[in-house]
Amino acid sequence: MDTVFVTGHRNPDTDSIVSAMAYAALRNALGDREYRAGRLGHVSDETQLVLDRFGFAAPQWIKTMRTQVRDLDYDTPPALSSAVTVSRAWSVLTADRSIAAIPVTNEDGTLFGMLSSGDIAACDMQSIERPHIEEIPVFNLLSVLEGRILNEAGNLIDTITGDVFIALPQSCENLLFSNKDSIVVVGHQPDMVRRALELGVRCVIVCQAELDEELRSMPTDTCIISTPFDAYRAVRLLYQSLPIRRICRTDNIECFHLDDFVDDVREGMLKSRFRCYPILDENERVVGTLSRYHLIRPRRKRVVLVDHNEAAQSVPGLEQAEILEIIDHHRLADIQTGNPIYFRNEPVGSTTTIIAGMYQEKGLMPSEKLAGMMAAAIVSDTVMFKSPTCTQRDRNMAERMARIANVSLDELGQEIFSASWSDDKSARELMFADFKDFHIAGHNLGVGQITCVNSEHILNRKEEFLAEMEKTREEKGYSLMLLMLTDVLLEGTQLIYLGDEDTIRMAFSPDAKNNVVFLPKVMSRKKQVIPALSAMWG
């Protein structure tokens, strides 16, 4: 079945990544094997510490949900080697009439050309105008003619070149072959065979007849081949012994890759008139062919959203994906779906708390390591249970997960929040480690958050942060930028802001000045900062 991606929000925090991993693990454990956790950004130091502590690798980084070539039900006809005979290629094309053309490959599987039934028909028509074959491997002749070599000279020749003749009765002297560079097709005509051997033609093909030992033993350089087919069919098959590299199309081939977006493929197809196009993988090897009808109803990627329900925070290209479920603990935002979906939104401090409850509902206990990681995510998102979003249910679930994992929540919290800050990191890295976009009543703003135990020390780099915030505001057109330095020990937030100071004073504190203000008891972006701005802006 197709993969269902479970993703958190952009610039993911620990709760976002762990809830995606935990939910994918739950669904897979219940038999839905196609669920896979994903992430939409870099893993923060805090999250990496949690992953390392409990022995998990970071989920796959998903860059987009736009429909790609790999999502389509494209054709997978046989990809034939360029050395294959025309006869073999024709049998492939006629076996499935829906195939417009087949890829021709080099030995390493990369694209050599494309072959259609029209290419074969053109070759066949040209053979009528010029009955000549050039350096055809003897192996190819024996294969298409179902033939066998009748003399020793035939075993010494590897390729055959010459004009093709069907031997006429001896009474027609003027119409007989007379050139050594000839391929003579005969029936039960010993005299004709003798004439050909004496002349030293390149090859004699004996159709539906036996040949005397005397003629087979004659000293000659002529290759003698017998075939069970009649003369007419044998001649037609001669031209089908050509390697397909001689007749396939190799110039101006437009091809697509698995990672190409369907929107771009449509544009490419509009500029050409081919019936089908080769598809290549990341190593330039052929994997299939694509036709216009594949684009009529493309199969969309399927996704489950956790820890967010706002388009600006979700994966790029979400509008082209099929959203199956949303599990979140934030305010309702602007994501729309084409069909009814399963939506679970609960007023708790962590999405992982909701998913841990779903394990309980399904009667499935998470593994010791997964439970430890889930406990860490709840501690992280509730800021060691000091966030106003924290509920008793968060505490209870974190304690249960900690008991399963045999870990201390206090030690885990200290370890997590000590990893959130490093003097070695740039101001930009710190600011965007946990950063979200918001759109409120016509206002665009960006809010970053650093949860720590040493906000006074971090404030020493305020000017660095303001410089980065100014640069980002110009790039993205924000009307306001905020950076929350949420101090677990002080149980409050040092708010660095850039924008209208009156807005900050009206929404948060009249003490705001010089681009910073301390907000006691403010620990949550979604429950305290964003609601205050929403109320002020209406």
Stockholm file with secondary structure:
# STOCKHOLM 1.0

chainA/1-538         MDTVFVTGHRNPDTDSIVSAMAYAALRNALGDREYRAGRLGHVSDETQLVLDRFGFAAPQWIKTMRTQVRDLDYDTPPALSSAVTVSRAWSVLTADRSIAAIPVTNEDGTLFGMLSSGDIAACDMQSIERPHIEEIPVFNLLSVLEGRILNEAGNLIDTITGDVFIALPQSCENLLFSNKDSIVVVGHQPDMVRRALELGVRCVIVCQAELDEELRSMPTDTCIISTPFDAYRAVRLLYQSLPIRRICRTDNIECFHLDDFVDDVREGMLKSRFRCYPILDENERVVGTLSRYHLIRPRRKRVVLVDHNEAAQSVPGLEQAEILEIIDHHRLADIQTGNPIYFRNEPVGSTTTIIAGMYQEKGLMPSEKLAGMMAAAIVSDTVMFKSPTCTQRDRNMAERMARIANVSLDELGQEIFSASWSDDKSARELMFADFKDFHIAGHNLGVGQITCVNSEHILNRKEEFLAEMEKTREEKGYSLMLLMLTDVLLEGTQLIYLGDEDTIRMAFSPDAKNNVVFLPKVMSRKKQVIPALSAMWG
#=GR chainA/1-538 SS CCCEEEEEEESCCHHHHHHHHHHHHHHHHTTCTTEEEEEESCCCHHHHHHHHHHTCCCCEECCCCSCBGGGSCCBCCCCEETTSBHHHHHHHHHHCTTCCEEEEECTTSBEEEEEEHHHHHHHHHHHHHSCEEEEEEHHHHHHHHTCEECSGGGGGCCEEEEEEEECCCTTCGGGSCCCSSEEEEESSCHHHHHHHHHHTCSEEEEESCCCCHHHHTSCCSCEEEEESSCHHHHHHHHHTTSBGGGTSBCSSCCCEETTSBHHHHHHHHHTCCCSEEEEECTTSBEEEEEEGGGGSSCCCCEEEEESCCCGGGSCTTGGGSEEEEEEECSCCCCCCCSSCCEEEECCSSCHHHHHHHHHHHTTCCCCHHHHHHHHHHHHHHTTTTTSTTCCHHHHHHHHHHHHHHTCCHHHHHHHHHHTTCCTTSCHHHHHTTTEEEEEETTEEEEEEEEEESCHHHHHTTHHHHHHHHHHHHHHHTCSEEEEEEEETTTTEEEEEEEECHHHHHHHTCTTCBTTEEEEETCCCIIIIIHHHHHHHHC
#=GC SS_cons         CCCEEEEEEESCCHHHHHHHHHHHHHHHHTTCTTEEEEEESCCCHHHHHHHHHHTCCCCEECCCCSCBGGGSCCBCCCCEETTSBHHHHHHHHHHCTTCCEEEEECTTSBEEEEEEHHHHHHHHHHHHHSCEEEEEEHHHHHHHHTCEECSGGGGGCCEEEEEEEECCCTTCGGGSCCCSSEEEEESSCHHHHHHHHHHTCSEEEEESCCCCHHHHTSCCSCEEEEESSCHHHHHHHHHTTSBGGGTSBCSSCCCEETTSBHHHHHHHHHTCCCSEEEEECTTSBEEEEEEGGGGSSCCCCEEEEESCCCGGGSCTTGGGSEEEEEEECSCCCCCCCSSCCEEEECCSSCHHHHHHHHHHHTTCCCCHHHHHHHHHHHHHHTTTTTSTTCCHHHHHHHHHHHHHHTCCHHHHHHHHHHTTCCTTSCHHHHHTTTEEEEEETTEEEEEEEEEESCHHHHHTTHHHHHHHHHHHHHHHTCSEEEEEEEETTTTEEEEEEEECHHHHHHHTCTTCBTTEEEEETCCCIIIIIHHHHHHHHC
//
